[in-house]
Every structure is written in C-alpha cells, then in structure tokens.
C-alpha cells in the first residue's frame, strides 16, 4: 500500500511559496530521495500550507521521511506544525 507523508506549515507567505516552487522546479530532489509524488497546497488567506508526499511502499517512506525530516528549517516554507503518516486508500486521475 502507498503511504503519504502529510506535513502542515504555518506562516507561509505567497512570496515564499513562489520562491520554493521555482527552486523545486529548477532543482533536483534531495540526494537519496526515493521516487515520490508531491502535492503542495497553500491557503493564502491563513498563510498555511500542506505538503503531501506519496511513496509507493514502507521502505521508500522510511527513506524519504528521514531525508525530509533532516532538511534545514530554512528549506521549509514556514513553521512545521505537524507531520502525519497516512495510508493512501484511493488515487484517481481524471478520465479523458
């Protein structure tokens, strides 16, 4: 079963999110990071963000969690308020 690392942040400005998006699109994933799907959500009005990283299995989750958890605070979009490990029950793509 796929697993999701769901992290919430407070104090996330629109400018910081745009800067982070540009850096992530132009850069490489952290060294050793297993393949993962990434979704970042931002509520501009409340300056909150949620990052969802989906890993295919427990081993990949463990490796990714260790790498992401060790990232310097300056690389995060705001103040981390929670980290949860959740099972992915369903993933759907739009049908064309």
Secondary structure as UniProt FT lines:
FT   STRAND          3..10
FT   HELIX           14..26
FT   TURN            31..32
FT   STRAND          37..43
FT   TURN            44..47
FT   STRAND          48..55
FT   HELIX           58..69
FT   HELIX           73..75
FT   STRAND          79..87
//
